Amino acid sequence: MTDTAPSRTGAQSLVETFVNAGVDVCFANPGTSEMHFVAALDTHPDMRCILGLFEGVVTGAADGYGRMKGTPAATLLHLGPGVGNGLANLHNAKKARTPVVNVIGDHATYHRRFDAPLTSDVEGIARPVSDWVKVSKSADEVAADGALAVQAALSAPGQVASLILPADTAWNETRAGAKTRNETLAPTSPLAIDSTAVDDAAKALSSGAKAVIFLRMTLTEELLKWADRIAAATGATLVSDTFVGRTERGAGRPYAMRLPYFGEQAEEALVGTRHLVVVGGEPPVTFFAYPGKANELTPAGCEVHRLVPPNGDIQGTLEALAHAVGATSTAFRPVELELPSAPTGTLTPKAIGAAMARTMPDHTIVINESGTSGGGVEPLTRKARPHDWLGLTGGSIGFGLPAATGAAVACPDRKVLCLQADGSGMYTLQALWTQAREKLDVTTVVFSNRKYAILQHEFARVGAHNPGPKALSMLDLGNPDLNWVSLADGMGVPAERVDTAEGFTSALERALAYKGPALIEAVL
Amino acid sequence: MTDTAPSRTGAQSLVETFVNAGVDVCFANPGTSEMHFVAALDTHPDMRCILGLFEGVVTGAADGYGRMKGTPAATLLHLGPGVGNGLANLHNAKKARTPVVNVIGDHATYHRRFDAPLTSDVEGIARPVSDWVKVSKSADEVAADGALAVQAALSAPGQVASLILPADTAWNETRAGAKTRNETLAPTSPLAIDSTAVDDAAKALSSGAKAVIFLRMTLTEELLKWADRIAAATGATLVSDTFVGRTERGAGRPYAMRLPYFGEQAEEALVGTRHLVVVGGEPPVTFFAYPGKANELTPAGCEVHRLVPPNGDIQGTLEALAHAVGATSTAFRPVELELPSAPTGTLTPKAIGAAMARTMPDHTIVINESGTSGGGVEPLTRKARPHDWLGLTGGSIGFGLPAATGAAVACPDRKVLCLQADGSGMYTLQALWTQAREKLDVTTVVFSNRKYAILQHEFARVGAHNPGPKALSMLDLGNPDLNWVSLADGMGVPAERVDTAEGFTSALERALAYKGPALIEAVL
């Protein structure tokens, strides 16, 4: 388009630019300063807009959407406090390297100098959770800025881009046309393959000494196959990050062991390793530091080989490494389908994992924010039908319900199964309403253990023994117990409560057979 | 205390310092990096710690507490994302000039350089909503830093102070003793009275030209009396900010007209004013800017007189001005008790206001986040029994339920009545659980109109007419309707739904007669 396009608002030029670039879903919680963007939604038939009743829902949905789709959704956020409310899930998205485009409304350019109630340092709030930030200066620049935001979001391996839109840049008229698809989609290419790093890794892996290939990226089946060919040919072990944005997992896919969460167990998993070949990042550290315990997990005497950075050409590098170690025609080792037996009796995380593994249809998307219960569920589903597994990459709780919402929008033909701890579920429970409104095919399992179980573990692990009554009350969600059936009902999602393995299995079968949102409160 | 105190953890020295300084309530949502602070809570009998299931509850409660108490509560927040989740209500607290002390856990000093999942720019996230920020460097400095934080929070007129506590500064042992009350409580004094400004204002008010005294501070009865004596003696009109942190209001107190929210009405309220004497800030501007409408509200030809800045000696300045205009012995004009007649029929905001005015006991604390419904409630309660009225100072919605929680902790012998719009209520509904756990005496009225009514007004006001179906769906909370009775039940708060004036009146009477949390869903 040229700059002699018909006059329209800056917001309209932005919506059209987004749609041209394939950004045609917007998760939104707008306010007055975003009303022109909202008005512009109806000017383009291909833009879908989905309301969240809290910004943490909006940003978490964009994260889930981007992880599954590989292209960004837009968010619509209301000034600094709106970004603040969405910040925790943007933090997770940034750590997952999910492409996201935030549109953040601000006061009109000439109103920002006043200390009005909602005046805030929008840019300052957005920057810590954004890889790219820009403030639009005028309606004439909004379309071009929108194209830059999409480019930034799509730059390898995926980024959080935040475009701040003062209200008058949205409402003023402009003749600057929307950007076309070609003008928009020129994201930064990944870095070239580093052949020195490839040769170095090949030498290490061929040395015969114990080696680990440590995977710090989205684990698509394709990338896992290349990594597994290399591992099979060299005898190295595949280990993935503890929290991975998305893993293609289950029968037919190669298996990469997940690095355990607790440092001692992680050290155990890596003990004796002489060569650590790191793919897509830096060597592993513990989640938190603990008094008197190691936080760097590379064993003493182990040599670190940084094969490719996060923004490198990961697939090309793995292919080059396979070539260098003579593994290009090595067969990868698929996991064989093997379903656990039907669980009975007491409802435990393992029983839930067994029921899931038996019931999940092909290509289920599992959103995992099950907290401590995940240790039971994860191994039981390892050999289930092929599925995707989305993890809590940034440690910001309140990820599960919103990410499930976004994944269901991205993949309407797939079943979404959200494993949700009760403590973290309470952060962003408003997502259930969006699931009901949009009739999204999400089954939520709430692991109702009525405590912050992880903190009960961590309290002792940090060396603070014998908690007193006040400390105990900070780690406990009882008194009163949350009633998730009522909470779901309050937001229009049908729900039931179960407390036996058999009860859970039949509830899960019912929920997965039903097309639409459902919630199961699994009392543990 | 001296530096030969018995060895203890940095966290213990901080808890003792806080209690010594009168900061003996901590609203908390801790994580692993805060476990030593949690452990330290039990080492001091006078520290009360209250769990919130989301950080927006924690910070909003601290705001409500600080507004009522005049001294800060502490919050306990978990790294950058924890601050993010609490940011919107800290924004409101900062705009209200509420004293708050945030304790923000971070990774251990030696762990911060790694890109662990929860690594973030904690300081960068805290700064935009803090008046004071400090990162503790070692356990030896934590007590002194805590004292500085309390001093900062108490500095006139009240500030948000954020102390970032890397985990090892909390868990390491120190012999640096806790700070005593005297060592802590030396907040910055307010600025001295500006006698030139007083003389200038006195001259303006005595000129006979139409004058407005514009009040931008906490409206205690005492300050209102001084302002009203001046107004009575000079013929000036008292106008307050649209959103005031706390107003002592109702029978027996002087009345200050509240500047209307919408710019046109605000302009109307100030039309013809020749002298605007501003107390505690800058002249008024509109909340948002709108195309083609004025955003500065001082009428053309009106002279602005800045009497005293927010951190000035407001009471002393008003007394000096009263002296200068000869009003020291002028009687203030108390509002006379006058209760509306019992409402009947259709349930409207005015009916709710009438029922409130008739039912509220003396010294009820009203938390007002009623949104568009407030326009009905506010005038009806103007002549009710004396009460406090806490407003949404920063425009960040999700203030009501948490602030009510904190106000009830601050004033356990007073009734708290929370007027909560449904859209904003959904932001931080988790506060209801804390009210149930702590058995707080809060009655919540949810104004269930099932829409973002303010946005339906604002959509047209910004000049974006004829919303299409997508725009309309962004402004509407129906499909499905929220069921607040179920939501409250899910968190242990008894609730009922009413849809007539008579039904509301009797529900309100029941709730106010009951000591403990209750919720009324008022379907409008």
Interface residues (C-beta under 8 A of the other chain):
Chain A: A28 P30 G31 T32 S33 M35 H36 V38 A39 L41 D42 T43 M47 C49 L51 L53 F54 G56 G80 P81 G82 G84 N85 L87 A88 H91 K95 H107 A108 Y110 H111 F114 D115 A116 P117 L118 S120 D121 G124 I125 R127 P128 V129 A167 D168 W171 F243 G281 E282 V285 T286 F287 F288 A289 P291 N295 E296 L392 T393 G394 G395 S396 G398 G423 M426 Y427 L429 Q430 W433 A436 R437 I454 L455 E458 F459 R461 V462 G463 A464 P467 G468 P469 K470 A471 S473 M474 L475 L477 N479 P480 D481 L482 N483 W484 V485 S486 L487 D489 G490 M491 G492
Chain B: A28 P30 G31 T32 S33 M35 H36 V38 A39 L41 D42 T43 M47 C49 L51 L53 F54 G56 G80 P81 G82 G84 N85 L87 A88 H91 K95 H107 A108 Y110 H111 F114 D115 A116 P117 L118 S120 D121 G124 I125 R127 P128 V129 A167 D168 W171 F243 G281 E282 V285 T286 F287 F288 A289 P291 N295 E296 L392 T393 G394 G395 S396 G398 G423 M426 Y427 L429 Q430 W433 A436 R437 I454 L455 E458 F459 R461 V462 G463 A464 P467 G468 P469 K470 A471 S473 M474 L475 L477 N479 P480 D481 L482 N483 W484 V485 S486 L487 D489 G490 M491 G492
